[in-house]
Amino acid sequence: MYQELTGSELTRAMLSRGDTQIWCAVSDNSDEEAMADQADNDFTARIVSFEEGSFYCTAGMAWAFAVPIKISPLTQDDAGF
């Protein structure tokens, strides 16, 4: 049976595949908290590795959870012009 990868599991799989610098919402408590924080805080990081149970970002900080997200520039239409 096929099980869809989500959240931190997906980030680990992407790193194992060889992806680098994955933009993620991050948290030390849960995937759900990482995504919930996006409404009030900007806890995002480019994750570059997973070692000894932690995700590491380009700044060298360790995170327990890292959910891959999309970051894209706004267009003129998005900005309402």
Secondary structure by P-SEA (a helix, b strand, c coil): cbbbbcaaaaaaaaaaacccccccccccccaaaaaaacccccccccccccccccccccccccccbbbbbbbbbbccccccc
